[in-house]
Amino acid sequence: MATETKLPVTKTSTAPAAAGGAWQPFHALRSEIDQIFDEFGSGFWNRPFRSLARLERDLSKNFSAPAVDVAESDKAYEITAELPGLDEKNIDVKLANGGLTIRGEKKEQTEETKKDYYVSERRYGSFERYFPLPDDVNAEKIEATFKNGVLKVVLPKIEEAQKPAKTIDVKAA
C-alpha cells in the first residue's frame, strides 16, 4: 500500500505564462494539417506516415494535461489532480509571481522478445498547469501531498479571510 508523500513547494521568480498563448492545442493541429496539405502534391504518398506520426506525437503532447478539481472551503483552497503512473519524484510544484505551477513528466519503456519477433515501445509525456493565486492565500503554508496517484495541493487562506462574514443591518433612511 502506498504511503502519503509530502512534496516540496518551491518558490521561484519566473514570468507567468501569457493567458492567451500558454496552451494552444489547436495551433499545433492546424500547423500539422496545413503541412500535410502542403506536402500532398510533393510526394506525400511516398512517405505517408512521417507527417501523421508527427501529428499524433504533437497531439498527445498537447492534450496530456490532467484534469484537476479545485475546491474552496472556509479555511483553504484545494487543488486535486489524478496523475496515474507518476511518482512524486516526477512531479514539480512551484510558486512564483502570484501563481502555482504543477509540472509532471512520465517516461515509459516496454520491451518484449519472443522467438521470432522483438517489440520495443517508448512513451514520453509531460504536462504543466498554472493557477493564479487569489489574494487571500497564505503562500508560506502551502502544502502538496501525493498518495496513490493523486496529487493534493492545499492553499490555506490568511486569517482575515477565514473570519465569518459580518452581517450589517440595513436601516430605513
CORLINFEN-V423011 format. One line per field, one symbol per residue. ss: DSSP state (a for helix, b for strand, c for the rest). phi: phi as a letter, one per 20 degrees, with the letter a starting at -180 (. if undefined). burial: I if it has 9 or more other ideal C-beta (glycine too) atoms within 8 Angstrom, else O. A space follows every 10 residues. Layout:
BEGIN
ss->???
phi->???
burial->???
END
This chain:
BEGIN
ss->ccccbbbcbb bccccccccc ccccaaaaaa aaaaaaaaaa cccaaaaaaa aaaaaaaaaa aacccccbbb bbcccbbbbb bbcccccaaa bbbbbbccbb bbbbbbbbbb bbbccccbbb bbbbbbbbbb bbccccbcaa acbbbbbccb bbbbbbbcaa aacccccccc ccc
phi->.fdfceefde dcddffffge dfbcfeffff fffgffffeg edngffbfef ffffffffff ffdefffcdd ccdfdadcdc cecfnddffe dcdcdblmbd ddcbbccccc ccccgcbccc ccccabbbcd cfeffeeeff dfccccblmc ecdddfefgf fefffeedfd dfe
burial->OOOOOOIOIO OOOOOIOOOO OOOOIOOIIO OIIOIIOOIO OOOIOOOOOO IIOIIOOIII IIOIOIOIOI OOOOOIIIII IIIOOIOOOO IOIIIIOOII IIIIIIOOOO OOOOOOOOOO OOOOIIIOII IOIOOOIIOO OIOIIIIOOI IIIIIIIIOO OOOOOOOOOO OOO
END
